[in-house]
Amino acid sequence: MKKGFPWYIWAAGIAIACLAFILIVILNPFTPKSVVQTDDLKCLIVDHLYNLWPNPEFIDHVTEEFEKIGFTVDVYKGDEITVDYYRQLPSHGYKLVLFRVHGGLLENETGTRDKIWLFTNESYSRMRYYMMQLRDQVSGGAISLDSDPVFAISSKFITDIMRYNFDKTVIINMGCAAFYNEDLAEAFVERGASAYLGWDVSVGLSYVERATMTLVEKLCTEEMTIAQAVNATMDERGPDPNNNAFLKYYPPENADKTLRQIVK
């Protein structure tokens, strides 16, 4: 009669199987591509900058504008903005998302700055989200010179990690260099957004808040199309006076639609 495998071989096999399962989960996160559809006009304001630079007057103004055309508005702010919060974002069925978020370009180990990043308020750690860091889906960065590093997400996070798809959602990104290239815009559209608006280089906070209020007024009160609202905002506010930042939109095929039309 043959003897069975020694107990330690069975234990090692079970340990290896468990490790393989964990690695599969980490390397291939569950990111179903189905859409969370809703007939409700829901708007989200992501106020990541609330802890450092709160501006309730700005939030109240844009909220009032969105409500004029039938949106209900939710505001998430400060420490609520985490990596997992971004991961779950499409699952809530928002038709419009306004990012009052620090963002911009981060250098990688080769000194290349080819991705736009959206910041969270989740403290950075080299060991947390380790595989996502290796894949350039998340990274660490500082919001200001005297602040501790936090996690930021890239376009690869949006395409690979976010759960579910957006449902014809309009994205307005107030972050610096939100349209430096089209990687973030393309990522949001790939995940179901119908339009993405942002500035092409760094912007000052006071300027971008004033310009965004004008943009939202054009979209809501005056019910202009995307292209008309962007052009009218630039005519009225001009580019950022310090960095010559211009407001842009993507994709061009939706430029002739109003906010009401584009989210249907």
HELIX and SHEET records of a PDB file:
HELIX    1   1 TRP A    7  LEU A   27  1                                  21    
HELIX    2   2 HIS A   48  TYR A   50  5                                   3    
HELIX    3   3 PRO A   56  LYS A   68  1                                  13    
HELIX    4   4 GLY A   78  GLU A   80  5                                   3    
HELIX    5   5 VAL A   83  GLN A   88  1                                   6    
HELIX    6   6 LEU A   89  HIS A   92  5                                   4    
HELIX    7   7 TYR A  130  LEU A  134  1                                   5    
HELIX    8   8 SER A  155  ASP A  160  1                                   6    
HELIX    9   9 ASP A  183  GLU A  190  1                                   8    
HELIX   10  10 LEU A  205  LEU A  219  1                                  15    
HELIX   11  11 ILE A  226  ARG A  237  1                                  12    
HELIX   12  12 PRO A  252  ASN A  254  5                                   3    
HELIX   13  13 LEU A  259  ILE A  262  1                                   4    
SHEET    1   A 6 THR A  72  LYS A  77  0                                        
SHEET    2   A 6 LYS A  42  ASP A  47  1                                        
SHEET    3   A 6 LEU A  96  ARG A 100  1                                        
SHEET    4   A 6 VAL A 170  ASN A 173  1                                        
SHEET    5   A 6 ALA A 195  TRP A 199  1                                        
SHEET    6   A 6 LEU A 247  TYR A 250 -1                                        
SHEET    1   B 4 GLY A 103  LEU A 105  0                                        
SHEET    2   B 4 ILE A 116  SER A 123 -1                                        
SHEET    3   B 4 PRO A 149  ILE A 153 -1                                        
SHEET    4   B 4 VAL A 138  ALA A 142 -1                                        
END                                                                             
